[in-house]
Amino acid sequence: MPEPRIMNAAEALREAMDLALARWPEVYLMGEGVADPKGIFGTTVGLAEKYGPDRVVEMPVAENGLTGVAIGSALMGQRPVLVHQRVDFALLSLEQLFNTAAKSHYVTGGKHRVPLVVRMVIGRGWGQGPQHSQSLEAIFAHVPGLKVVMPATPAEFKGLLLGAIEDDNPVLMLEHRWLHYVTGEVPEGFTSIPIAGPRLAREGKDLTIVASSYTVLEALCAADALAESGCEAEVFDLRVLRPLDFAAILASVRRTGHLITVDTGFRMGGLGAELAAEITEQAFTELKQAPRRIGLPDHPTPSSRALAAGYYPGSVDIVDTVEDLLGLDSAAAEGARQACIAARQGVAIDKPDPAFKGPF
């Protein structure tokens, strides 16, 4: 058998973009820093040299304007991929995204389409604080007419980007910086993933955990630690936030009777709240306990490492929630907590998991 093809998520994104530019003349890449030598954390390196300035377009610091350019060109038949180095910068273009990109197909009775992809980078730690580290996926997922994805593995980064470029609707891809340099097996060639459905990341029988983006790693770490104590958690990578498909998660909860959601963003008004509400409506009699939500606390992101230590939930918090939800034996729960702590190898909470191999 051939050796597995291993690469990091940044390389997978770059490969997907290269394949798309080569296959479709109507595809082009634009943004602040796409032609920079650092190439948006390594995801666009070399593409400007290969395809030229008409296909890889360096843009000025004018997020609302360049988003309007991208939407206009999509309406005229192009398939732009726009990159914002931080999701926080994309806030300057919400009017364009919400009122034009999301609504053009609807208000024209299907006459117009907006095949636009917007990549937005989220991240945390390193003292970036409240204006450069937000995770605002719930805001975008609230708007009908937009599709929203949050990949968690290198294969998903590649496949979902290609699937987003193929899609005739505006698709927003939120990429956690700490996942760009996590490695995994990636299929060779043009392997797109349709914008649909969650991914079953781990099978289990005792409870259902639904996570997204970087929190999938935390959920899997917690699930592996809990398994040593005899508790088997089923873990879903939500992956696609809009359209939100409940079917597989609903079936899992009906089997396990327990649901925990883990948001990358705020607990208040997050995707976990939507999941908990929908599952409670549809499977109330099968639930053995009320669903539990884990997410960021209700205040802005701190810059201080001392404050950040209590701000970001992780695998230990998931174990704590499982202990309370299922009434786990205290010794077993403590063993799982210690396993999660050991897995981080002493790395502070505002720094990536040891699997992260990239630069800050």
N, C-alpha and C positions, 0 to 999 in steps of 0.2 A: 504494500500500500504506500502511496506517496506521503511524504512528510506533511503535516498540517501547515497551512500557510498562515503564519503569525505576523501581525502588524499592529501598530497602535491606532487609536481612533483618528488622530490627526492625519496619519498616512492614508487611512481608509477614506477620509473625506477628500483628500487631495486626489486620490485615484478616481473616486466617483466623479469629481469635477472634470478631471482630465478626460474620462470616458464620455461625459456629456458634451463637452466642448468639441470633441472629435466627431461625435455622432450627429449632432444637430447644429447646423449653421445659425439657427435662430437663438441658440443659447449664448448668453454672455454673462460675465462675472463683474460685479461692480461693488465699490465700497471704499471706506477710508483705510488704507493699508493693504489692499489686496495685491498691489505690486511692490510692496515694501520687501526688502530682503528677508525679514522675519516672517512675512507671509501669514498674518493672522494666526499666530501661534503654530506656524508650520503647516497650516491647512491649504495654503495657496502658493507655496514656494515653487518657483520655476514656471508657473503657468503664464505669467506675463511675457517672459522670454520666448516661450513656445508658441503662444497664440497671438501676441502683439497687443498694442494698446486699444484696438477696436473691439477686442473680445474680452480683455481683462482691463477694466477701466478704473483707474485711480480717481477718486472723487474728493472734492473739498469737504471741509467740516460744515456741512449744511444738511443735517439728517432729514428734515422735512422736505427740502427741495429734491434731494436725490431719491427719496422714496417716491415722490411725485413723478420723477423721470422714469423710474422703474415701472410704476403702475401704468403710465402713459404708453410706454413701449410694449408692455404686455397686452394692453388693449389693441395695439396695432399689429400683434402677431408675433412679437418676440417672446422669449422665455428667459427673463432676467433672473439671476441669483444675486441678491443683495445681501451684504454682510455688515452687521453692526458688531464692533468689537466688544461691546457691552450692551446688555439688554436695557440698561439705564439710558443709553443714548437713543434707543429706539422710541423712548417716550416722547421725543420731540416730533415724531411722525405719526402719532396715534390718530390724528384727524384723517390723514391720508389713508391709513390702513383700515380704520373702522368705517369711515363714511364713503370711501371710493372703492378700495380693493374688495372689501367684504360685501358690498351692496350692488356693484355694477351689474352682475349677472341677474340679480333679482329684479332690479328696477327697470331693466331693459327687456324683461320677459324672456330672458335667455339669449338675447341677440348678441350680447357681448360676454366675453370671458376674460379672466385675469390670471393667466398661468404664471404666477409670480412666486418665487421662493425667497423668504427672508430668514437668513441665519442670524441668530442673536446669542451671544456668549454670556453665560452666567458664571459666577464664581464666588469665592468667599476667602476669608483669611487674609493674612499678610498686611493687616491694618488698612484694608481698602474701605472699610466702614460703610455708612448707610447709602452712599450714592454711586458705588461702583461694584456692589456685590449682591444686588437684589435678585430674587427669583420670582418673577411676576407672571408665571404661566397662567394663573387663574384669571387674570385680567383679560388675556388674549382668548382663552378658552370660553369666556363668557359671551363672545360675539358671534352670532350666526353668520355664516358666509366665509369664515376663516377655518382652516384646518390647522391643528397644532400638534406637533410631535416633540418628544423628548427621548432621544436614543440613550441607551445605557451601555451598549457593547460596540466594539469596532465594526462588527458585521452589520449592526443596526445603523450605525453612522453612515456607512457606505450605502446600504440598501434603501434606507429611508430618504436619503438625499436624492438618489436616482428616482425613487418613486415619487418624490415631491416635484421633481423637475418634469416628470411625465404627466403629472396631474394638471388638469385644466383649471383648478381652483387655486386661490392664494393659500400657500402653506407656510406656516411659521415653524422653524426648527430652533428649539432652545438647547444649547450645548453647554454642559457643565465643564468648565475649564479643567477640573481635576480628572475628567474622563478622557481628555484628549491624548494622554500618554499612557493610559491603561491598555495593555495588549490583549489580543485574543485572535481566534481563528477567523479569517475573512475569505469568503469564496472568491475565486478568480473570475475575471471577466465581468460582463454587464449583468449584475444580479440585483435587480430592484426589488424593493419590498412595498407592496401596496399600503396606502394610508388607511389601515384598518386594524382594530382589535388589540387586546393586550397579549403579552407573551408569558406563557407559563415558564417561570425560571427555576422552580423547584417544586416537586410533588410532596404532599404531606396530608395528614389525616386529622390533625388536632385543632388547627386554626388556619385562617386565611389571612395573609399579609399582602397588601397591595402597596407598592412603592413605585417611584419613578426617578429616572435620571440617576444621580449619584446615590440617592437613598436606596436604590436596588442593591448596591454593594453592602450597605449597612444592614439591610434586611437579610441578605444571604449570609452575612457573617453571623448575625444573631441566630438565624435558623440552624446553621451548622453547629454553633455552640449549644443551642437548646437540644439538638438531636443527641448529643452526648449524654444528656440527662433523660432521654426517653420521650421528649416532646417533639413531634414532627410537624413543622409548619409548612404550609403550602404558600409559595411566594410568587406573586405576579408582578411582572414589569409592565406598568400601565402603558408605556410607550406612545400611544396615541391618545391625546387628551380631548380632541374634538376631530371627528365624531367619536363620542365616548360609548364603547360597546360594553354593556354590563353582563352579557350572557354567560361567559366563562366564569367570571367572578361570582355571579349569582349562583351558578351551579355548585361552585366550590363551597360557598358559605352555607348552602343548603345541606351539604355533606358534613362540614365541620362545625357549624353552629356558632362560629366566632369570626369576627372581622376586626383587623387593625389596619388603619391606613397610615402611611408615612409620607408626608409632603416635603418637597424640597423648599417650598415657600411657607407662607404664614398658615398657621392652623386655622385662624379666623377667616371664614369665607374661602377656604382652599378647596382643592379637588377632593380631598378626603371628606370634607363636609358633604359634597355632592354625592360621593359614593355611599357614605353612611346613610344619607337620607333615602336614596334610591333603593338600596338593599333593604333598609328597614321597611319601606313601603311594600316591597315585593316579597320579602321573606321574613316577615315579622314573627310568624309562628314557628319558624325553624331556628331562629336565633335563641341561643341559650343565655346570652348576656348582651347588653347594649354594645354596639360597635364603639371602638376606641380610636381616637385621632391623635396622631403625633405630627407636630410641625413647629415652625418657628414661633416664639412668643410674640405677644402683641406690642412690640416696640421696635424702633429702627435698629439696624445692625450696628453693634458697637465696633469701634476700631481697636480698643484695648484687648490684648490677649487675655487678661484676667477676666474681663467681662465676657469675651467670646466663649470662654470655657463653659459657661452656663447657658449659652445662647443656642448653640447648634445641637440638636438631638442626634444621637447615633445609635450604634448597635446595643450599647448598655441600656439606653432608654427603652429600646424595643424589648429587651429581656425583662426590664422592670415592669413594663406594661403587660407582657405575657404572664409574668408571675402573678400580678394582681387579677388579671382577667380569668386565668385558669385555676388560680389557687395552688400554684406549684409549691412543692416542698422547698423550704427556704435553703436547704443545703444544695439542692439541685440547681436552684436559681442562682445561688452565689457561685457555683462552679461555672455556670454559663457566663456570668458576668466576668469572671476572671479570665475565661477563655477569650472573650471579646477584647478585654484590656490587653491581653498578651498579643493578640493579632495585630494591634496597632503598634507594637514594638516601641512603646514609649513616645510616639509622635504626638505632639500637641493637637488639640481639636481644631485649631485654625490652620493646620497644615494637612496636606493630602495624606490619604492612606499610603502605606509603603509601596503599593502597586504603582503609584504615580511616579514616572521616571522623567518627567519633563521639567523645563525651567519655570521659575515663577513668572 
